[in-house]
Amino acid sequence: MSAPFLRRRVSTAVTVAMLAGTGALSGCTLFSPLPTIELIKASASAATVAIGQGPNKASGTVFQGAAVPKRVCIEYNRSLQVPDFLPALMAELKDHQVASRVFDVGVRPSEEECPAWLHYQGLQQWDKPPLSDQMRPYLSQATLSLHDPGGRLMSASSYQSEEAVMGLGKWGSTRNKLAPVVKALLTGFES
C-alpha cells in the first residue's frame, strides 16, 4: 500500500469512529446549526442557577439558651400567601431532627404534644427576575419565633432580602432563605 492511500484510510477510519461516537451520544447531546444560540442558552441557564443561590443569612437573632425541642407546633398564618413556605420550614426543621405539625390559630394541643410553638410572619413581593419579562412573587422577609407552652420567647430570628449584588438573592428558593433562619432559631448562631 502506498503512503497517501494509507493516510486516507486512517483519516476515514478516524472520521467514521468520531461519527459513530457522536451517534452513540445523540440522546445526550444536542447539535445545533447555530452554536452561538446554544452557548447563550447554556449561559442563561447557568446564570439563573447562580442567581437563585444568592447570599442568604439570618439576622436579628435572639436566643435564650433553651434546649432544642424534639417537637414543634407551627401556628398557621393565613396572611402569608407563599405556597412553599410551610413545606420549606418543615423540611428545614426535619433536617435539624425536629418534628413539626401545623395547627390553626386558636387550636392548642396539650403541652406533651407541643413542647414548643413556632410563630412565623413574612412578606411576599413581586418583581421581574433577570432574563424574564414576567412578574413573579418572592419571599422578601420572614421572621420566626419559638415559644414555650406558656408563651415565653425561647428564640427568634429573621431573614430579609439583600439588595446587595443587584438583589439577586431574592430569587433563591424559599427553603434556601429559611435554612439559615431555622439554624439560628435552634442554635443561636447566625451564618
C-alpha positions as a Markdown table, in Angstrom:
| # | Residue | x | y | z |
|---|---|---|---|---|
| 1 | Met | 0.0 | 0.0 | 0.0 |
| 2 | Ser | 1.1 | 3.5 | -0.7 |
| 3 | Ala | 1.5 | 6.1 | 2.0 |
| 4 | Pro | -1.2 | 8.5 | 0.6 |
| 5 | Phe | -3.7 | 5.6 | 0.4 |
| 6 | Leu | -2.9 | 4.5 | 4.0 |
| 7 | Arg | -3.3 | 8.1 | 5.3 |
| 8 | Arg | -6.7 | 8.4 | 3.6 |
| 9 | Arg | -7.8 | 5.1 | 5.1 |
| 10 | Val | -6.7 | 6.1 | 8.6 |
| 11 | Ser | -8.3 | 9.5 | 8.2 |
| 12 | Thr | -11.5 | 7.8 | 7.0 |
| 13 | Ala | -11.4 | 5.4 | 10.0 |
| 14 | Val | -10.9 | 8.2 | 12.5 |
| 15 | Thr | -13.8 | 10.2 | 10.9 |
| 16 | Val | -16.1 | 7.1 | 11.0 |
| 17 | Ala | -15.1 | 6.4 | 14.6 |
| 18 | Met | -15.9 | 10.1 | 15.6 |
| 19 | Leu | -19.3 | 9.9 | 13.8 |
| 20 | Ala | -20.1 | 6.6 | 15.5 |
| 21 | Gly | -19.2 | 8.1 | 18.9 |
| 22 | Thr | -21.4 | 11.1 | 18.3 |
| 23 | Gly | -24.2 | 8.8 | 17.1 |
| 24 | Ala | -23.9 | 6.8 | 20.3 |
| 25 | Leu | -24.3 | 10.0 | 22.3 |
| 26 | Ser | -27.0 | 11.5 | 20.2 |
| 27 | Gly | -29.5 | 11.1 | 23.1 |
| 28 | Cys | -27.2 | 13.0 | 25.4 |
| 29 | Thr | -26.0 | 15.8 | 23.2 |
| 30 | Leu | -27.7 | 18.5 | 21.2 |
| 31 | Phe | -26.3 | 19.7 | 17.9 |
| 32 | Ser | -27.4 | 22.9 | 16.6 |
| 33 | Pro | -26.7 | 24.7 | 13.3 |
| 34 | Leu | -26.3 | 27.8 | 15.5 |
| 35 | Pro | -23.8 | 27.0 | 18.3 |
| 36 | Thr | -23.8 | 30.6 | 19.4 |
| 37 | Ile | -27.5 | 30.4 | 20.4 |
| 38 | Glu | -26.8 | 27.1 | 22.3 |
| 39 | Leu | -24.0 | 28.9 | 24.1 |
| 40 | Ile | -26.2 | 31.8 | 25.1 |
| 41 | Lys | -28.9 | 29.3 | 26.3 |
| 42 | Ala | -26.4 | 27.5 | 28.4 |
| 43 | Ser | -25.0 | 30.7 | 29.8 |
| 44 | Ala | -28.5 | 31.9 | 30.7 |
| 45 | Ser | -29.3 | 28.6 | 32.5 |
| 46 | Ala | -26.0 | 28.9 | 34.5 |
| 47 | Ala | -26.8 | 32.5 | 35.4 |
| 48 | Thr | -30.3 | 31.6 | 36.5 |
| 49 | Val | -28.9 | 28.9 | 38.8 |
| 50 | Ala | -26.3 | 31.2 | 40.2 |
| 51 | Ile | -28.9 | 33.9 | 40.8 |
| 52 | Gly | -31.1 | 31.5 | 42.7 |
| 53 | Gln | -28.2 | 30.7 | 45.1 |
| 54 | Gly | -27.6 | 34.4 | 46.2 |
| 55 | Pro | -26.5 | 35.3 | 49.7 |
| 56 | Asn | -29.0 | 34.4 | 52.4 |
| 57 | Lys | -28.4 | 34.9 | 56.1 |
| 58 | Ala | -30.2 | 35.1 | 59.4 |
| 59 | Ser | -30.3 | 38.4 | 61.3 |
| 60 | Gly | -31.7 | 39.9 | 64.5 |
| 61 | Thr | -31.4 | 36.5 | 66.3 |
| 62 | Val | -32.4 | 36.3 | 69.9 |
| 63 | Phe | -31.6 | 33.1 | 71.7 |
| 64 | Gln | -32.4 | 32.3 | 75.3 |
| 65 | Gly | -30.2 | 29.2 | 75.5 |
| 66 | Ala | -33.1 | 26.7 | 75.8 |
| 67 | Ala | -32.6 | 23.1 | 74.6 |
| 68 | Val | -33.7 | 22.3 | 71.1 |
| 69 | Pro | -37.2 | 20.8 | 71.2 |
| 70 | Lys | -37.9 | 17.4 | 69.6 |
| 71 | Arg | -41.4 | 18.5 | 68.5 |
| 72 | Val | -42.7 | 21.9 | 67.4 |
| 73 | Cys | -46.2 | 23.0 | 66.7 |
| 74 | Ile | -46.4 | 25.6 | 64.0 |
| 75 | Glu | -49.3 | 28.1 | 64.2 |
| 76 | Tyr | -50.7 | 28.6 | 60.7 |
| 77 | Asn | -50.5 | 32.2 | 59.4 |
| 78 | Arg | -53.3 | 32.8 | 56.9 |
| 79 | Ser | -52.0 | 36.2 | 55.9 |
| 80 | Leu | -48.7 | 34.8 | 54.3 |
| 81 | Gln | -49.6 | 33.5 | 50.9 |
| 82 | Val | -46.2 | 32.0 | 49.9 |
| 83 | Pro | -47.3 | 28.5 | 48.8 |
| 84 | Asp | -44.0 | 26.7 | 49.6 |
| 85 | Phe | -43.3 | 28.5 | 52.9 |
| 86 | Leu | -44.7 | 25.8 | 55.3 |
| 87 | Pro | -43.2 | 22.8 | 53.4 |
| 88 | Ala | -39.8 | 24.6 | 53.3 |
| 89 | Leu | -40.0 | 25.4 | 57.0 |
| 90 | Met | -41.0 | 21.9 | 57.9 |
| 91 | Ala | -38.2 | 20.4 | 55.8 |
| 92 | Glu | -35.6 | 22.6 | 57.5 |
| 93 | Leu | -36.9 | 21.7 | 60.9 |
| 94 | Lys | -36.7 | 18.0 | 59.9 |
| 95 | Asp | -33.1 | 18.4 | 58.8 |
| 96 | His | -32.4 | 19.5 | 62.4 |
| 97 | Gln | -34.2 | 16.4 | 63.8 |
| 98 | Val | -37.2 | 18.5 | 64.9 |
| 99 | Ala | -40.7 | 17.0 | 64.1 |
| 100 | Ser | -43.3 | 19.6 | 63.3 |
| 101 | Arg | -47.1 | 19.8 | 62.9 |
| 102 | Val | -49.2 | 22.7 | 61.7 |
| 103 | Phe | -52.2 | 23.9 | 63.7 |
| 104 | Asp | -54.8 | 26.6 | 63.0 |
| 105 | Val | -54.8 | 29.7 | 65.2 |
| 106 | Gly | -56.6 | 29.1 | 68.5 |
| 107 | Val | -56.1 | 25.3 | 68.4 |
| 108 | Arg | -53.9 | 24.4 | 71.4 |
| 109 | Pro | -52.9 | 20.8 | 71.8 |
| 110 | Ser | -51.5 | 19.6 | 75.1 |
| 111 | Glu | -48.1 | 20.6 | 76.4 |
| 112 | Glu | -46.9 | 17.0 | 75.9 |
| 113 | Glu | -47.9 | 17.1 | 72.3 |
| 114 | Cys | -46.5 | 20.6 | 71.7 |
| 115 | Pro | -43.5 | 21.4 | 74.0 |
| 116 | Ala | -42.8 | 24.5 | 71.8 |
| 117 | Trp | -44.8 | 26.7 | 69.5 |
| 118 | Leu | -43.4 | 28.4 | 66.3 |
| 119 | His | -45.0 | 31.6 | 65.0 |
| 120 | Tyr | -44.0 | 33.0 | 61.7 |
| 121 | Gln | -44.5 | 36.1 | 59.7 |
| 122 | Gly | -43.4 | 37.0 | 56.2 |
| 123 | Leu | -43.7 | 39.4 | 53.3 |
| 124 | Gln | -44.2 | 38.4 | 49.7 |
| 125 | Gln | -43.3 | 40.9 | 47.0 |
| 126 | Trp | -43.4 | 40.8 | 43.2 |
| 127 | Asp | -40.7 | 41.7 | 40.6 |
| 128 | Lys | -39.3 | 40.6 | 37.3 |
| 129 | Pro | -36.4 | 38.1 | 37.6 |
| 130 | Pro | -33.4 | 38.6 | 35.4 |
| 131 | Leu | -33.8 | 37.2 | 31.9 |
| 132 | Ser | -37.6 | 37.3 | 32.2 |
| 133 | Asp | -40.4 | 39.7 | 31.3 |
| 134 | Gln | -43.0 | 38.1 | 33.7 |
| 135 | Met | -43.7 | 39.3 | 37.2 |
| 136 | Arg | -43.1 | 36.6 | 39.8 |
| 137 | Pro | -43.6 | 36.6 | 43.6 |
| 138 | Tyr | -40.8 | 36.0 | 46.0 |
| 139 | Leu | -40.3 | 35.9 | 49.8 |
| 140 | Ser | -38.7 | 39.2 | 50.8 |
| 141 | Gln | -38.9 | 39.0 | 54.6 |
| 142 | Ala | -39.6 | 36.3 | 57.2 |
| 143 | Thr | -39.5 | 36.2 | 61.0 |
| 144 | Leu | -39.7 | 33.0 | 63.1 |
| 145 | Ser | -40.2 | 33.0 | 66.8 |
| 146 | Leu | -40.1 | 29.9 | 69.1 |
| 147 | His | -42.2 | 30.0 | 72.3 |
| 148 | Asp | -42.6 | 27.6 | 75.2 |
| 149 | Pro | -46.2 | 26.4 | 76.1 |
| 150 | Gly | -46.6 | 29.3 | 78.5 |
| 151 | Gly | -45.9 | 31.8 | 75.6 |
| 152 | Arg | -42.4 | 32.9 | 76.8 |
| 153 | Leu | -39.9 | 33.6 | 73.9 |
| 154 | Met | -37.3 | 30.9 | 73.6 |
| 155 | Ser | -35.7 | 32.3 | 70.4 |
| 156 | Ala | -36.3 | 34.4 | 67.3 |
| 157 | Ser | -34.6 | 35.1 | 64.0 |
| 158 | Ser | -35.3 | 36.8 | 60.7 |
| 159 | Tyr | -34.5 | 36.9 | 57.0 |
| 160 | Gln | -34.5 | 40.0 | 54.8 |
| 161 | Ser | -33.8 | 40.1 | 51.1 |
| 162 | Glu | -30.5 | 41.7 | 50.4 |
| 163 | Glu | -30.3 | 44.4 | 47.8 |
| 164 | Ala | -26.6 | 43.9 | 47.5 |
| 165 | Val | -25.3 | 42.0 | 44.4 |
| 166 | Met | -28.2 | 43.5 | 42.4 |
| 167 | Gly | -30.7 | 41.9 | 44.7 |
| 168 | Leu | -30.1 | 38.5 | 43.1 |
| 169 | Gly | -30.6 | 36.6 | 46.4 |
| 170 | Lys | -34.3 | 37.4 | 46.3 |
| 171 | Trp | -34.8 | 34.8 | 43.6 |
| 172 | Gly | -33.4 | 31.9 | 45.7 |
| 173 | Ser | -35.8 | 29.3 | 46.9 |
| 174 | Thr | -37.9 | 29.8 | 50.0 |
| 175 | Arg | -36.1 | 26.9 | 51.6 |
| 176 | Asn | -32.6 | 28.4 | 50.9 |
| 177 | Lys | -33.9 | 31.6 | 52.5 |
| 178 | Leu | -35.3 | 29.9 | 55.6 |
| 179 | Ala | -32.3 | 27.5 | 56.2 |
| 180 | Pro | -30.0 | 30.0 | 58.0 |
| 181 | Val | -33.0 | 31.4 | 59.9 |
| 182 | Val | -34.1 | 27.9 | 61.2 |
| 183 | Lys | -30.4 | 27.1 | 62.1 |
| 184 | Ala | -30.2 | 30.4 | 64.1 |
| 185 | Leu | -33.5 | 29.8 | 65.7 |
| 186 | Leu | -32.5 | 26.4 | 67.0 |
| 187 | Thr | -28.8 | 27.1 | 67.8 |
| 188 | Gly | -28.4 | 30.8 | 68.3 |
| 189 | Phe | -25.7 | 31.0 | 65.6 |
| 190 | Glu | -26.2 | 33.2 | 62.6 |
| 191 | Ser | -24.4 | 32.2 | 59.5 |
